[in-house]
Amino acid sequence: MTLNNLMTPFERRRVIEYGKDGNKVVRHWYDVQHVIGSLYKSKDFPNDWGELEFKLFVFFDGKCDGLRFEWLSHPECYTVERVADTMCRCRVDSMTHMYLELNDRMEQDKFIGNAEIEFIRQFDPAAADRYAKHREDFYARRAEQERTKALARQAEKDANRAKAQAELAAEKAKYLGWVDDMTPLRFGQVSALMDTSIRVDGKITTRREFIINCIKDGWVPQKKDGVTSWYKRGGEYKESNPRTEYELHKEGFVYVYKISKTEYDFAVYLVEHGAAS
């Protein structure tokens, strides 16, 4: 038989359950009908989507408040045998089994709810106090575990930050003080250019190392403004717009190295500060 076809009469009984906040224990009155054993069912009620919902409660005698242990929908989908099996597996089919369940949770350091504690308090205040103490200690242990985990996460974050800062400092040190006051964005742009590999005189090096070695070897940066060139378009020769060119020169050498504005700025810094000597 499915729960929507129960024929047992309804009776008014009070139940222990959680309030709207899901934590505070409250007592509410319900019209309930007997299902099997200690199990009772509420009247069906529609939810926001028009589906029928119902609650299942356990009562261990005719005087005590009941305990809600399920809140389900679609009563036509549940048979008496199915919910009875669930009640047995959850060990709420008898007071003896409920004690066994709660005692096992204490031994295994598992959660015990306030509603269960209040339900037990009706029969055994001393046992309820033990379960309440376990609940308090359970949350204290969980809080300490979370605190320990948070400290470990923070320590890992601090270590990663220190590692990143050390790596950044090591990268900046390669520029001999030139980038010390640059913003992270600007330094990223500079290093993206200066750490690229180039071939100079048959050897592979980075632009940064190339500039440093050139300055050490006596090359000096020079800037030329207003440089133009001629190009042919439509059969006519035209002069380009003036531009600035950056070069490295060395006395006694005919050829020069063409460099970028960033490389020029780095070279000027090295010369002015004697950083490459």
N, C-alpha and C positions, 0 to 999 in steps of 0.2 A: 504494500500500500504506500502511495506517495503522500507527502505531508499535506498536500492541498485537499486530500480526501478524508482527513481525520474526522471522526464522528463523536469524539469524546467531548463532554461539556466544558465550557469555559468557567474558570473561577478567578477571582481577584486575589493576586498575591504580590508581595513586595520582593524586589530584586536588588542585589548589590551589583553595581556596574560602574564604569567610568563616565565622568561628565564630558561635556563638549571639548574640553581641553585635552582629553585623552589621558589625564593623569590623576585628577581629583576623583576620589571615590564618593559616589552618591547612591541614594536609594530611591528607586522609582516603583510605582505600582503598575502592574500589567494585568490584562486579561489573558490567562494562559490555559492551555489544554494539555492533558497528559498525552505523552507519546509512548514511552516505554520505560520501565524501571524508574529511575530518578529524573528522567528527562521530560521537560515540558517545552511547549512551543507557544510563542506569542501569536496574536492575530497578525495577519498579513497587512502590510502598509505600502503604498506606492512611493518610489523614490522620484527624483527629479526627471527621470527619463520614462516614467510610467511603468517601470518594472516593479513587480511585487517583491518585497523584502520581508524577512521575519527574523526573530531572534530565538535562540535555544538557551534554556536555563536548566540548572540542576537544583533539586531540592532534596535534602536528605531526611526530612521528617515534615510533619504537617505544621510545625510551629516556626521553624527558622526562616530567615530570609534566604532567597535563592541566589545563585551566582550565574551571571551570563557567561557562556563559554563559546558561543558562536553567533555571528551576524551574517546571514546568507541571503541570497536572492533566488527567485524561481523555485518556489516550494514544490512545483510539479516535477522537478528534477531529482528530488531526494526521497528515497524510500525510508521507512521506519528502520529497516535493517541496516541501511547505510549509515544513518546518523547514530544508531546504537553502536555500530562498530567503531565509529569515530570517537564516541564517548568513552568506549573501553580503551582504545589506543591512547587517548589523552589521560586516561586514569582518573576520570571524574565520575565514574559509574557508582562509586561507593566511597564512604568516608575512609575506609581502610586503604583503598587504592590511592586516594588523594594524599593521604599521609605519606605513602610510599613514594609518590611522585615528588612531593615537596622535599622530603628528606633526601632523595636522590639529587635533586637540584642543589641542595646545600652541599652535599659531598662533592659534587662536580663543579661547584662554584658557578652556578647558573642563576639566571634572573628569577625572582619571585615577585609577583605583582601585588600591589596594595589591595586590590579587590579580593584576591585569594586569601590574603592575610586577614582581612576583615570578615570574610566568610568563615574561616577557621575559628576566629575569635569567639564566635557564638557558641562553639562546642568546647574549645580548649584554649583559654586565654594564655596559658603558659607556652603552648606550642606556637601560638600567634606571636608572642613576644620573641621567641627564638627566631621565627621566620623574619620578623621585622628587623631584628638585630643583624641577621644575615644580609638582608636587603641593604641596610645602612653600610655594612662592611663591604658589600659587593660594589656599591657605588664609590666608596672610598678607594677601594683597590683599582677600580676602573679609572678614577680620576688621577690616581698616582701613576698608573700606566700611561695615560694620555699625557701627563706632565713630563714623564720620562721620554716619551716619544717626541713631544714637542721640543724638549731640550736637545735631543739627538738631531732632530730636523734642523734646529737653529744652528747647532754646532756644525752640521754638514754644510748649511748655507754659508756660515761664516768662513769655513775652510775653503769653499768654492770661491767666495768673494776674495779672500786673501790670495788664493792661487791666481785668480784672474788679474788682481791688482799687481801681483809679482810678475806675471807674464807681460802685462802692459808696461810695467816699469822697465822690464828687460828689453822690450821692443823699442821703447822710447830712448833707452840708453844708447842704442845703436846710432842715434842722431846727434849724440854729443851735446845735448842741451838745446838744440834748435826747436824741438817740438814740445818742450816742457810746458809752455803756456798755451798750447793749442787746445781748442775744444775737441771733445771726442769725435765729432763729425769731421772737423778739419783734419785731425790726425788720421782718421780713416781714409780720407781722400788722398792725403799725402803718401801714406804707406802703401796704398793700392798702386800708386804710380812708382814710388821709389823702390819697392820690393820686386818689381817685375825684372825678369832676366833679359839681358841684352848681350850681344856678341861684340866685343871690342878687340881689335887686333888679333882676331882668331881665338879669343878666350871668352868664356861665359862668366858673366858677373851680374850683379844687380845695379840698377841706376844709382842707388845710395853708395854702394862700395866704389863704383866708378868715380863718382864725384869726390869722395874722400881720398882715394888714391891719387887722383889728378892733382888735388890741392897739395897733398903731401909731396908730389913730384914737381911742384913749382908752376903748375898751370893756374891762371887767374881768370875769373869771370869778367866778361865784358858785355855791355848792352849797347845795341845800335838802334837808334830811333829813326823813323822816317825812311826805312828801307823800302824800295819799290823794285818791281821787276816788270819785264815786258812779256806779253803773251799775244798770240795771234788769234783773232776771232773775225770771221766773215771776210777773210782776206786782208784784214788790216791789223797792224800791230798796235796794241794798247798797253798803257802803263797801269799797273795795279795800284790799289789804294796803299798808302803808306802803312807800314807795320813795324813792330819792334822785334828784333832778333836777339837771341841770347847765345853766347859762345864762350868757349874756353880757349884762351891763348897762352902760348909759352914762348918766351924770347928765344929766337934762333930757329923756331919752327915755322915753316911756311903754311902748313895746314892748320886748321882749327877744328874743334869739336862743336857741332851744333847741339844745343841743349834746350830743354823746356824752361818756362818761367819758374816752375817749382824747383828744378835742379839749379837754376841760376840763384834763386833766393838762398838755397842751402849752401851753395858755394860761397856766396857773399858772407853768410854767417860764419862759415869756417875760417875765411880769410880774416874777417874783422875780429874774431875771438881767438884766433890762433888755436882753434879746437882740434885741427887735424895734424898739428905738429907733433 
